[in-house]
Amino acid sequence: MFLRAATADDRGFLEEMLLEAYNWDGQPRFTMEQLRAEDHAWRYVDGWMRPGDFGVIAEDGGPIGAAWARLLTADRPGYGYVADDVPELSIGVAPGQRGRGVGRALLEALVAAAPEYGSRLSLSVEPENRAADLYRSLGFRKVGRSGGSDTMVLEV
């Protein structure tokens, strides 16, 4: 596996990984069509790559996972929104690649790149998602709750 910076050409793959993130428990909660129609979800990839967007792609004979972050605003926030100057991250790993350290490698690389874009990163995660343990192990701390999800922040 190797990691590389995400580019504008990765938008289609980010869309696929966003769908994986929304269907994190293996249940088909969303189809791609439903995700595209859900503005609150689609804003994580809509118009990728704009100024302030950054991300990392994991590859092993092709892309297998992605972690990316973008600034969202109070008038169009994400689920893990905390402030206009705090990039909110998204992450997805292909189902057959989970449990192999791909997510950790992606997050560590994204966190390493983050200081160029701000002093904090935020995210939203359902407590039952095993990724929540990974986030805590990297220093993310819970700062709020919205619906059934926790908002977590990391000082970078």
C-alpha positions, 0 to 999 in steps of 0.5 A: 500500500502507498499513499498519495495526495488527492487531486481533482481527478479523484472526485469519483473515487471520493464519491464512492468512499463517501458512500462507504462511509455512509454505509459504514455498518455494511447496511445499504442505508444509501444508494449513490443516487440517494447520496447525491440527492442529499445535499447535507451529505453531498457537500463533502464532495460537491465541487471537489477540489476547491481551495482549502480542500486536501486529502490522501488516497491509499492505493494497492493496485488501485485506490482502496481508501481515501481521507479528505477534508474541506472547509464548510460554512455555518450557512452550509455546515457538515454533520461535524461542523464546529467553525468556518475555519475548521476543516471537516474530514471524511474517510472511506475504505473499500470493504475488502480492505478494512481491518488492515490499517488502511484507515489509520494510515490515511488518517495519520497522513491527513493529520500530518497535512492538516496544519497547513489548513488550520489548527483543528480537524473535526468529524462526525461519527456514530458511536457504534462505528468502530472508527470512533475508537480509531479517532480517539486513539489518534487524539480526537475528543468528543465536543458535542452530539448531533442526532445520533452522532458525536462531533469530535475535534483534534488539535493539530 
